[in-house]
Amino acid sequence: MTEAAIYEELTRIARDLFDDENLVLTPELSAKDVPQWDSFNHINLIVSVEERFGIKFQTAELETMQNVGHLAGLVEKKLAQKSA
């Protein structure tokens, strides 16, 4: 899956979860930039991403996550490991 396709899917998930059809995900975007992105919705986001891509994150990976770019990178890495 390409980086663009990953961002497209992440955008769909985020727009639905945060109820904001105008939300644009960029690599620098983080929870502090989205008013609805609280700790509860962060968990919902991670679960939705895991379900959509058929992957699982480790707790240590989630603890170091800083922004959407990091999330997209983890998704890409997990998908590559899955197909290897």
N, CA, C and O of each residue as an XYZ file, in Angstrom:
336
protein
N       0.851     -1.178      0.000
C       0.000      0.000      0.000
C       0.896      1.240      0.000
O       1.871      1.315      0.748
N       0.558      2.190     -0.833
C       1.372      3.400     -0.931
C       1.118      4.336      0.241
O       0.113      4.229      0.944
N       2.054      5.253      0.429
C       1.894      6.249      1.483
C       0.623      7.073      1.257
O      -0.100      7.377      2.206
N       0.358      7.430      0.010
C      -0.842      8.205     -0.315
C      -2.109      7.437      0.048
O      -3.061      8.020      0.568
N      -2.125      6.139     -0.222
C      -3.285      5.310      0.105
C      -3.464      5.196      1.617
O      -4.592      5.185      2.110
N      -2.367      5.111      2.344
C      -2.436      5.059      3.810
C      -3.040      6.354      4.337
O      -3.931      6.323      5.186
N      -2.562      7.489      3.841
C      -3.108      8.780      4.281
C      -4.586      8.913      3.915
O      -5.367      9.482      4.678
N      -4.966      8.392      2.762
C      -6.370      8.442      2.346
C      -7.246      7.676      3.338
O      -8.298      8.162      3.752
N      -6.805      6.486      3.711
C      -7.560      5.680      4.676
C      -7.561      6.322      6.064
O      -8.592      6.351      6.735
N      -6.411      6.835      6.491
C      -6.346      7.502      7.790
C      -7.266      8.717      7.816
O      -7.904      8.993      8.832
N      -7.334      9.439      6.707
C      -8.207     10.609      6.628
C      -9.668     10.195      6.751
O     -10.440     10.842      7.459
N     -10.049      9.126      6.072
C     -11.431      8.634      6.183
C     -11.768      8.283      7.629
O     -12.829      8.649      8.136
N     -10.865      7.576      8.280
C     -11.078      7.177      9.673
C     -11.213      8.413     10.553
O     -12.150      8.506     11.347
N     -10.292      9.363     10.422
C     -10.285     10.556     11.271
C     -11.512     11.419     11.029
O     -12.116     11.915     11.980
N     -11.885     11.605      9.772
C     -13.067     12.426      9.473
C     -14.318     11.829     10.099
O     -15.162     12.552     10.630
N     -14.433     10.517     10.035
C     -15.586      9.848     10.638
C     -15.535      9.946     12.163
O     -16.525     10.305     12.799
N     -14.401      9.632     12.733
C     -14.252      9.619     14.188
C     -14.425     11.004     14.804
O     -15.104     11.156     15.819
N     -13.810     12.009     14.191
C     -13.862     13.365     14.742
C     -15.026     14.182     14.172
O     -15.171     15.364     14.487
N     -15.851     13.550     13.335
C     -17.029     14.188     12.740
C     -16.688     15.527     12.097
O     -17.324     16.547     12.362
N     -15.660     15.492     11.239
C     -15.196     16.700     10.558
C     -14.807     16.350      9.129
O     -13.699     15.878      8.877
N     -15.724     16.583      8.198
C     -15.491     16.242      6.797
C     -14.405     17.095      6.142
O     -13.927     16.754      5.061
N     -14.013     18.188      6.773
C     -13.002     19.081      6.211
C     -11.607     18.815      6.765
O     -10.645     19.476      6.373
N     -11.493     17.859      7.668
C     -10.206     17.558      8.290
C      -9.212     17.060      7.248
O      -9.507     16.145      6.480
N      -8.040     17.669      7.232
C      -6.974     17.271      6.312
C      -5.807     16.761      7.148
O      -5.257     17.499      7.966
N      -5.433     15.515      6.947
C      -4.317     14.947      7.702
C      -3.002     15.258      7.000
O      -2.830     14.997      5.809
N      -2.090     15.820      7.768
C      -0.740     16.084      7.286
C       0.218     15.370      8.228
O      -0.162     15.026      9.347
N       1.446     15.142      7.797
C       2.395     14.460      8.677
C       2.600     15.179     10.007
O       2.868     14.529     11.018
N       2.480     16.497     10.029
C       2.739     17.276     11.244
C       1.536     17.368     12.173
O       1.686     17.773     13.326
N       0.344     17.002     11.701
C      -0.873     17.120     12.497
C      -0.779     16.249     13.742
O      -0.328     15.105     13.675
N      -1.205     16.792     14.873
C      -1.204     16.021     16.118
C      -2.493     16.290     16.890
O      -3.313     17.107     16.472
N      -2.666     15.612     17.998
C      -3.880     15.730     18.797
C      -4.150     17.172     19.222
O      -5.307     17.582     19.318
N      -3.115     17.928     19.472
C      -3.321     19.310     19.925
C      -3.941     20.196     18.848
O      -4.441     21.280     19.148
N      -3.910     19.739     17.600
C      -4.443     20.509     16.476
C      -5.927     20.223     16.193
O      -6.557     20.940     15.416
N      -6.477     19.192     16.815
C      -7.862     18.781     16.554
C      -8.621     18.791     17.878
O      -8.361     17.957     18.745
N      -9.560     19.732     18.042
C     -10.264     19.864     19.330
C     -10.918     18.571     19.829
O     -10.939     18.320     21.034
N     -11.448     17.756     18.926
C     -12.132     16.517     19.334
C     -11.163     15.371     19.655
O     -11.588     14.307     20.107
N      -9.875     15.587     19.422
C      -8.887     14.508     19.606
C      -8.428     14.477     21.060
O      -7.360     14.987     21.402
N      -9.248     13.875     21.899
C      -8.912     13.722     23.310
C      -8.402     12.297     23.543
O      -8.254     11.524     22.596
N      -8.139     11.961     24.783
C      -7.568     10.640     25.075
C      -8.524      9.508     24.703
O      -8.086      8.451     24.248
N      -9.805      9.720     24.890
C     -10.790      8.699     24.531
C     -10.800      8.478     23.016
O     -10.768      7.340     22.547
N     -10.844      9.566     22.264
C     -10.851      9.437     20.807
C      -9.511      8.958     20.259
O      -9.452      8.390     19.169
N      -8.441      9.185     21.006
C      -7.142      8.653     20.575
C      -7.191      7.122     20.574
O      -6.717      6.476     19.639
N      -7.761      6.562     21.619
C      -7.899      5.107     21.707
C      -8.793      4.609     20.568
O      -8.483      3.610     19.919
N      -9.900      5.311     20.333
C     -10.791      4.924     19.234
C     -10.084      4.998     17.884
O     -10.301      4.153     17.016
N      -9.244      6.008     17.714
C      -8.490      6.148     16.472
C      -7.548      4.963     16.268
O      -7.502      4.376     15.187
N      -6.810      4.622     17.300
C      -5.848      3.517     17.209
C      -6.572      2.203     16.913
O      -6.137      1.431     16.058
N      -7.671      1.951     17.614
C      -8.433      0.717     17.392
C      -8.973      0.687     15.962
O      -8.917     -0.350     15.301
N      -9.490      1.807     15.486
C     -10.020      1.878     14.121
C      -8.927      1.635     13.086
O      -9.150      0.945     12.091
N      -7.756      2.196     13.320
C      -6.627      2.010     12.396
C      -6.195      0.544     12.391
O      -5.958     -0.038     11.332
N      -6.096     -0.047     13.583
C      -5.714     -1.462     13.662
C      -6.714     -2.347     12.914
O      -6.323     -3.252     12.177
N      -8.007     -2.077     13.111
C      -9.037     -2.879     12.446
C      -9.005     -2.684     10.936
O      -9.075     -3.658     10.187
N      -8.901     -1.450     10.486
C      -8.931     -1.153      9.051
C      -7.760     -1.786      8.306
O      -7.927     -2.323      7.211
N      -6.569     -1.717      8.911
C      -5.372     -2.212      8.232
C      -5.011     -3.640      8.626
O      -4.088     -4.217      8.052
N      -5.717     -4.219      9.591
C      -5.432     -5.581     10.025
C      -4.074     -5.716     10.689
O      -3.350     -6.686     10.464
N      -3.735     -4.722     11.517
C      -2.437     -4.706     12.203
C      -2.649     -4.503     13.698
O      -3.757     -4.197     14.140
N      -1.594     -4.673     14.463
C      -1.624     -4.420     15.906
C      -0.399     -3.612     16.284
O       0.714     -3.923     15.861
N      -0.603     -2.578     17.078
C       0.503     -1.769     17.573
C       0.941     -2.272     18.940
O       0.125     -2.765     19.720
N       2.212     -2.148     19.221
C       2.749     -2.436     20.544
C       2.608     -1.177     21.395
O       2.619     -0.065     20.867
N       2.477     -1.346     22.691
C       2.335     -0.203     23.597
C       3.503      0.768     23.452
O       3.296      1.981     23.446
N       4.702      0.262     23.337
C       5.882      1.125     23.203
C       5.802      1.983     21.946
O       6.242      3.133     21.951
N       5.246      1.436     20.872
C       5.095      2.210     19.638
C       4.120      3.361     19.838
O       4.342      4.470     19.354
N       3.051      3.085     20.549
C       2.029      4.106     20.781
C       2.533      5.205     21.713
O       2.166      6.371     21.566
N       3.365      4.830     22.658
C       3.896      5.814     23.610
C       4.819      6.825     22.951
O       4.970      7.939     23.451
N       5.436      6.455     21.844
C       6.364      7.369     21.172
C       5.707      8.137     20.023
O       6.349      8.971     19.385
N       4.440      7.856     19.762
C       3.749      8.503     18.643
C       3.581      9.997     18.907
O       3.037     10.402     19.935
N       4.052     10.800     17.971
C       4.004     12.250     18.131
C       2.998     12.938     17.217
O       2.441     13.975     17.576
N       2.760     12.363     16.030
C       1.905     13.021     15.048
C       1.398     12.009     14.021
O       1.707     10.819     14.089
N       0.620     12.509     13.079
C       0.038     11.646     12.055
C       1.124     11.024     11.175
O       0.990      9.881     10.738
N       2.182     11.761     10.919
C       3.276     11.221     10.125
C       3.876      9.981     10.764
O       4.190      9.009     10.077
N       4.033     10.017     12.076
C       4.557      8.862     12.801
C       3.574      7.694     12.716
O       3.977      6.548     12.515
N       2.281      7.993     12.872
C       1.253      6.953     12.766
C       1.279      6.318     11.377
O       1.244      5.094     11.251
N       1.340      7.140     10.345
C       1.377      6.622      8.975
C       2.619      5.765      8.747
O       2.550      4.727      8.090
N       3.741      6.196      9.285
C       4.974      5.421      9.166
C       4.876      4.065      9.841
O       5.371      3.064      9.323
N       4.229      4.041     11.013
C       4.045      2.765     11.716
C       3.127      1.839     10.927
O       3.374      0.637     10.835
N       2.072      2.406     10.363
C       1.156      1.603      9.555
C       1.913      1.007      8.370
O       1.791     -0.185      8.087
N       2.686      1.827      7.687
C       3.456      1.357      6.535
C       4.416      0.240      6.935
O       4.541     -0.761      6.228
N       5.088      0.413      8.062
C       6.043     -0.582      8.552
C       5.329     -1.893      8.892
O       5.805     -2.972      8.538
N       4.194     -1.798      9.573
C       3.441     -2.985      9.954
C       2.912     -3.738      8.726
O       2.930     -4.969      8.683
N       2.448     -2.983      7.739
C       1.943     -3.617      6.529
C       3.068     -4.325      5.774
O       2.862     -5.402      5.214
N       4.244     -3.724      5.760
C       5.396     -4.340      5.094
C       5.803     -5.633      5.808
O       6.138     -6.626      5.162
N       5.772     -5.614      7.138
C       6.105     -6.820      7.905
C       5.081     -7.922      7.664
O       5.416     -9.105      7.605
N       3.841     -7.509      7.529
C       2.749     -8.462      7.318
C       2.882     -9.176      5.972
O       2.580    -10.364      5.860
N       3.329     -8.455      4.970
C       3.422     -9.040      3.634
C       4.750     -9.728      3.370
O       4.929    -10.353      2.324
N       5.687     -9.619      4.312
C       6.999    -10.237      4.124
C       6.986    -11.711      4.429
O       8.018    -12.373      4.317
